[in-house]
């Protein structure tokens, strides 16, 4: 169980085989210098009862592990908990670089952290979950507007990845996303210049009237 839980937290993935039907993971890079990795995990009450587990026990089990000593884990309800990673972990698995007005995010999950081939035996289960009402998504928020992504679907500044499909199709855990931040400096300078010109014209007009 610890292995499954560890995988869940490290990658903010879900208890695919132990009854979790709602998992949302969010990696937010909108604040470039302070990215956040946050996850919410919900496990059906009947599953917790079946395995004689509770959210409080899961939380304690995770916090007892040295790896998670810097993580923030909170019980939300009797069937859900929230998880937030330290910034150091985000920097370990991802890199954000800037080229002119473009931002390039690279996320590479090494196999020693999570080998998706281990899930081959559970493809049928994953397919059933994917075709049901179960949700397991990974959302990545970028600075600016996203113009390219090698995975998932993107709109404006958010990429949404279906983790069920990712595992079923055995895709590599290597994500590359590019966003573009419009340069508004020229527009700002232009507006400022117009305002200054208008003020100058008004001052000239006022002085001329005073002389008259």
C-alpha positions as CSV (number, residue, x, y, z in Angstrom):
1,X,0.0,0.0,0.0
2,X,2.8,2.4,0.8
3,X,4.2,2.0,-2.7
4,X,0.9,2.9,-4.3
5,X,0.5,5.9,-1.9
6,X,4.0,7.1,-2.7
7,X,3.4,7.0,-6.4
8,X,0.1,8.9,-5.8
9,X,1.8,11.7,-4.0
10,X,5.0,12.0,-5.9
11,X,3.2,12.4,-9.2
12,X,-0.1,13.4,-7.7
13,X,-1.6,10.4,-9.4
14,X,-4.5,8.3,-8.0
15,X,-5.6,5.1,-6.3
16,X,-6.7,3.7,-9.7
17,X,-7.2,0.3,-8.3
18,X,-8.4,1.0,-4.8
19,X,-11.5,3.0,-5.6
20,X,-10.6,6.6,-6.1
21,X,-13.0,8.0,-8.7
22,X,-12.0,11.7,-8.5
23,X,-8.5,13.0,-8.7
24,X,-7.4,16.4,-9.7
25,X,-3.7,17.4,-9.9
26,X,-2.7,21.0,-10.6
27,X,0.8,22.3,-11.4
28,X,0.6,26.1,-11.5
29,X,3.4,28.1,-13.1
30,X,1.5,31.3,-13.5
31,X,3.6,32.7,-10.7
32,X,7.0,31.9,-12.3
33,X,9.1,32.2,-9.2
34,X,6.6,30.4,-6.9
35,X,5.2,27.4,-8.8
36,X,2.8,25.1,-6.9
37,X,2.0,21.4,-7.2
38,X,-1.3,20.6,-5.6
39,X,-3.5,17.5,-5.6
40,X,-6.9,16.5,-4.3
41,X,-7.6,12.8,-3.8
42,X,-11.0,11.3,-3.1
43,X,-11.5,7.6,-2.1
44,X,-15.0,6.1,-2.1
45,X,-16.2,5.5,1.5
46,X,-17.1,1.9,0.8
47,X,-13.5,1.2,-0.4
48,X,-12.1,2.7,2.7
49,X,-14.4,0.5,4.7
50,X,-13.5,-2.6,2.7
51,X,-9.8,-2.1,3.4
52,X,-10.3,-1.0,7.0
53,X,-8.7,2.4,6.2
54,X,-9.4,6.0,6.9
55,X,-8.2,9.3,5.4
56,X,-6.5,10.1,8.8
57,X,-4.6,6.8,8.7
58,X,-3.5,7.4,5.1
59,X,-2.4,10.9,6.0
60,X,-0.4,9.6,9.0
61,X,1.2,6.9,6.9
62,X,2.4,9.4,4.4
63,X,3.7,11.9,7.0
64,X,5.6,9.0,8.7
65,X,7.6,8.6,5.6
66,X,10.8,10.7,5.4
67,X,10.2,11.6,1.8
68,X,7.1,13.5,2.7
69,X,8.4,15.5,5.7
70,X,8.3,18.7,3.7
71,X,5.0,18.1,2.0
72,X,1.7,19.6,3.2
73,X,-1.0,16.9,3.6
74,X,-4.4,17.8,4.9
75,X,-7.6,15.9,5.5
76,X,-10.5,17.7,3.7
77,X,-13.3,15.3,4.4
78,X,-13.7,11.7,5.7
79,X,-13.1,10.5,2.1
80,X,-10.7,13.1,0.7
81,X,-7.3,14.7,1.3
82,X,-5.2,17.4,-0.2
83,X,-1.5,17.3,-1.0
84,X,1.0,20.0,-1.8
85,X,4.6,19.5,-2.7
86,X,7.5,21.6,-1.7
87,X,9.0,23.9,-4.4
88,X,12.2,21.8,-4.4
89,X,10.3,18.8,-5.7
90,X,8.7,20.8,-8.5
91,X,12.2,22.0,-9.6
92,X,13.4,18.4,-9.5
93,X,10.9,17.2,-12.1
94,X,10.3,20.3,-14.2
95,X,12.2,23.2,-15.8
96,X,10.8,26.5,-17.0
97,X,12.9,28.5,-19.4
98,X,12.2,31.8,-21.1
99,X,13.2,32.7,-24.7
100,X,12.2,36.2,-25.6
101,X,8.5,36.3,-24.9
102,X,8.0,32.5,-24.9
103,X,8.0,30.1,-21.9
104,X,9.1,26.5,-22.4
105,X,8.1,24.0,-19.7
106,X,9.7,20.6,-19.7
107,X,8.5,17.9,-17.3
108,X,10.4,14.6,-17.3
109,X,9.4,11.8,-14.8
110,X,12.3,9.3,-14.5
111,X,11.4,5.6,-14.6
112,X,13.0,5.0,-11.2
113,X,10.3,7.3,-9.8
114,X,7.4,5.8,-11.8
115,X,7.6,3.0,-14.3
116,X,4.3,3.0,-16.2
117,X,5.0,-0.4,-17.6
118,X,4.0,-1.7,-14.1
119,X,0.5,-0.8,-14.9
120,X,0.3,-3.0,-18.0
121,X,-1.5,-5.7,-16.0
122,X,-4.3,-3.3,-15.1
123,X,-5.1,-1.9,-18.6
124,X,-8.6,-3.4,-18.5
125,X,-9.3,-1.8,-15.2
126,X,-8.0,1.6,-16.4
127,X,-10.1,1.4,-19.6
128,X,-13.2,0.7,-17.5
129,X,-12.4,3.6,-15.2
130,X,-11.8,5.9,-18.2
131,X,-15.2,4.9,-19.8
132,X,-17.0,5.5,-16.5
133,X,-17.7,8.7,-14.6
134,X,-14.3,8.5,-12.9
135,X,-12.0,11.4,-13.5
136,X,-8.3,11.6,-13.1
137,X,-6.8,14.8,-14.7
138,X,-3.6,16.7,-14.5
139,X,-3.9,20.4,-15.1
140,X,-0.9,22.6,-15.9
141,X,-1.2,26.4,-15.8
142,X,1.4,28.4,-17.7
143,X,2.3,32.1,-17.8
144,X,0.8,33.6,-21.0
145,X,-1.2,31.8,-23.7
146,X,-0.3,28.2,-24.6
147,X,0.6,27.8,-28.2
148,X,2.0,24.2,-28.2
149,X,1.8,21.0,-26.1
150,X,2.9,17.5,-26.9
151,X,0.2,16.1,-24.6
152,X,-3.4,16.7,-23.5
153,X,-5.7,19.5,-24.6
154,X,-5.0,23.2,-24.0
155,X,-7.1,26.3,-23.9
156,X,-5.7,29.7,-23.1
157,X,-3.1,29.1,-20.4
158,X,-4.2,25.7,-19.1
159,X,-3.3,22.2,-20.4
160,X,-5.6,19.3,-19.2
161,X,-4.2,15.8,-19.4
162,X,-6.3,12.7,-18.9
163,X,-4.0,10.4,-16.8
164,X,-6.2,7.3,-17.6
165,X,-5.4,7.7,-21.3
166,X,-1.8,8.4,-20.6
167,X,-1.4,5.1,-18.8
168,X,-3.5,3.1,-21.2
169,X,-1.6,4.3,-24.2
170,X,1.7,3.9,-22.3
171,X,2.9,7.3,-23.3
172,X,6.2,8.5,-22.0
173,X,6.0,10.8,-18.9
174,X,7.8,13.6,-20.8
175,X,5.8,16.8,-21.3
176,X,6.8,19.8,-23.3
177,X,4.6,22.9,-23.2
178,X,5.2,26.3,-24.8
179,X,3.3,29.5,-24.0
180,X,3.6,33.0,-25.2
181,X,3.3,36.2,-23.3
182,X,2.3,39.2,-25.4
183,X,4.7,42.1,-25.1
184,X,2.6,45.1,-24.1
185,X,5.5,47.5,-23.6
186,X,5.1,49.1,-27.0
187,X,1.4,49.6,-26.5
188,X,2.0,51.1,-23.1
189,X,4.7,53.5,-24.5
190,X,2.3,54.5,-27.3
191,X,-0.5,55.2,-25.0
192,X,1.8,57.2,-22.7
193,X,3.1,59.2,-25.6
194,X,-0.5,60.1,-26.7
195,X,-1.4,61.2,-23.2
196,X,1.8,63.4,-23.1
197,X,1.0,64.9,-26.4
198,X,-2.6,65.7,-25.4
199,X,-1.3,67.3,-22.1
200,X,1.2,69.4,-24.1
201,X,-1.5,70.6,-26.5
202,X,-3.8,71.5,-23.6
203,X,-1.1,73.4,-21.8
204,X,-0.2,75.3,-25.0
205,X,-3.9,76.1,-25.6
206,X,-4.3,77.4,-22.0
207,X,-1.2,79.6,-22.2
208,X,-2.4,81.0,-25.5
209,X,-5.8,81.9,-24.0
210,X,-4.1,83.6,-21.0
211,X,-2.1,85.8,-23.4
212,X,-5.2,86.7,-25.3
